Amino acid sequence: MDNLRNIYEQTKYILLQKIKELFENDCSGHDYWHSLRVLNNADKIAKTEKCDEYIVMIAALLHDTDDIKIFETRDYENARRIMLDCHLTDSTIERVIDIIREISFKGTETVSPKSIEGKIVQDADRLDAMGAIGIARAFAYGGNHNRAIHIPDCYYRFGTIFFRIKIIM
């Protein structure tokens, strides 16, 4: 058991260093600290479920490494490179890639992950989108993409419904 714990901790240490490098200049709210919060949330959830905590840890840390909102990569090349640097097995790499593919938030295209590990990471990621941190991340993302916080008399679209919001002062 100690050997498995050592492998877990060594992999986690390397992944943390790689994530820190990859997100070093990120200002979109998908930074190193977000990945760390997702890991902490996922760890807490994983302890209450029958799951592979090793896969949960890896997927939680790598879940945004190829996010289309941040990177222009193909076939999860950032995640694959990082996992290869950690000398992970092909089967581990493919399990983690499947989770990353399933948990990405794409509006109406969002799917529910098939594996318990994917569900845990998706829940952990969504927990970080709530509350004060979630609001701060939304503003950071908008600012990073040159979006106004509010435009009076602007039409907003939610699904197929359009409506106008007017501020009365």
C-alpha positions in Angstrom: 0.0 0.0 0.0 2.9 2.4 0.8 4.2 1.9 -2.7 0.9 2.8 -4.3 0.7 5.9 -2.1 4.2 6.9 -3.2 3.3 6.5 -6.8 0.2 8.6 -6.2 2.1 11.4 -4.5 5.0 11.4 -7.0 2.5 11.6 -9.9 0.6 14.4 -8.2 3.8 16.4 -7.5 4.9 16.2 -11.2 1.4 17.0 -12.4 1.2 20.1 -10.1 4.5 21.4 -11.5 3.4 20.8 -15.1 0.0 22.5 -14.5 1.7 25.4 -12.8 3.9 25.9 -15.9 1.0 25.5 -18.4 -1.3 28.0 -16.7 1.5 30.4 -15.6 0.1 33.4 -17.6 -3.6 32.5 -17.6 -6.0 35.2 -16.5 -9.2 33.5 -17.7 -10.2 31.9 -14.4 -8.9 28.5 -15.6 -5.6 28.8 -13.9 -3.4 26.7 -11.6 -5.4 27.7 -8.6 -8.7 26.6 -10.3 -7.1 23.2 -11.0 -6.0 22.9 -7.4 -9.5 23.8 -6.1 -11.0 21.2 -8.5 -8.5 18.6 -7.2 -9.4 19.4 -3.6 -13.1 19.1 -4.3 -12.7 15.9 -6.3 -10.6 14.4 -3.5 -13.3 15.1 -0.9 -16.0 13.6 -3.2 -13.9 10.6 -4.2 -13.4 9.6 -0.5 -17.2 9.0 -0.3 -17.5 6.9 -3.5 -16.2 3.6 -4.8 -13.8 4.9 -7.5 -10.2 5.0 -8.6 -8.8 8.0 -6.7 -5.7 7.9 -8.8 -7.6 8.5 -12.0 -9.8 11.2 -10.3 -6.6 13.0 -9.2 -5.1 13.0 -12.6 -8.3 14.0 -14.4 -9.0 16.7 -11.9 -5.6 18.3 -12.5 -5.7 17.9 -16.2 -9.3 18.7 -17.0 -8.6 22.2 -18.5 -5.3 21.5 -20.2 -6.8 21.4 -23.6 -10.0 23.4 -23.0 -11.1 25.0 -26.3 -11.7 28.3 -24.5 -8.0 28.5 -23.6 -5.9 26.4 -25.9 -5.9 25.6 -29.6 -4.7 22.0 -29.3 -5.8 18.8 -31.1 -6.5 15.4 -29.7 -5.7 16.5 -26.1 -2.1 17.0 -26.9 -1.3 19.0 -23.7 -2.9 16.3 -21.4 -1.2 13.5 -23.4 2.2 15.2 -23.2 2.0 15.8 -19.5 0.8 12.2 -18.8 3.6 10.8 -21.0 6.1 13.0 -19.0 4.7 11.2 -15.9 5.3 7.9 -17.5 1.6 6.9 -17.2 0.4 3.8 -18.9 -1.5 4.0 -22.2 -4.7 2.7 -20.5 -4.4 5.3 -17.8 -3.9 8.0 -20.4 -7.0 6.9 -22.4 -9.2 6.7 -19.3 -8.2 10.3 -18.3 -8.7 11.6 -21.9 -12.2 10.0 -21.9 -13.0 11.8 -18.7 -11.7 15.2 -19.9 -13.6 14.8 -23.2 -16.8 14.1 -21.3 -16.7 16.8 -18.6 -16.0 19.9 -20.6 -18.8 22.5 -20.4 -20.1 23.2 -23.8 -23.5 24.8 -23.1 -26.2 22.6 -24.7 -23.6 20.0 -25.8 -22.7 19.0 -22.2 -22.9 15.3 -21.5 -23.0 13.4 -18.3 -19.8 11.3 -17.9 -20.1 7.5 -18.0 -17.6 6.7 -15.3 -17.9 7.5 -11.6 -14.5 9.2 -11.8 -15.7 11.5 -14.6 -18.8 12.4 -12.6 -16.7 13.2 -9.6 -14.4 15.5 -11.6 -17.3 17.2 -13.4 -19.0 17.9 -10.0 -15.8 19.2 -8.5 -15.3 21.5 -11.5 -18.9 22.8 -11.3 -18.5 23.4 -7.6 -15.7 25.8 -8.4 -18.1 27.7 -10.7 -20.4 28.5 -7.7 -20.3 31.2 -5.1 -17.9 34.1 -4.8 -15.1 32.2 -6.6 -17.4 31.3 -9.5 -18.5 34.9 -9.8 -14.9 36.1 -9.7 -14.0 33.5 -12.3 -16.9 34.7 -14.6 -15.6 38.3 -14.4 -12.0 37.2 -15.0 -13.1 35.1 -18.1 -15.2 38.0 -19.4 -12.4 40.5 -18.9 -9.9 38.2 -20.5 -12.1 38.0 -23.6 -12.8 41.8 -23.7 -16.5 41.4 -22.8 -18.4 44.2 -21.1 -19.9 43.5 -17.7 -23.2 45.1 -18.7 -24.6 46.9 -21.7 -27.8 48.8 -21.0 -30.7 48.2 -23.4 -29.0 45.1 -24.8 -30.9 42.0 -25.9 -29.9 38.7 -24.2 -30.6 35.3 -25.4 -31.2 32.3 -23.2 -31.9 29.3 -25.3 -34.6 30.2 -27.8 -35.9 33.1 -25.8 -34.8 36.7 -26.4 -35.5 39.4 -24.0 -34.5 43.0 -23.3 -33.2 44.2 -20.0 -33.7 47.8 -19.2 -32.3 49.4 -16.1 -34.7 51.9 -14.5 -33.0 54.6 -12.4 
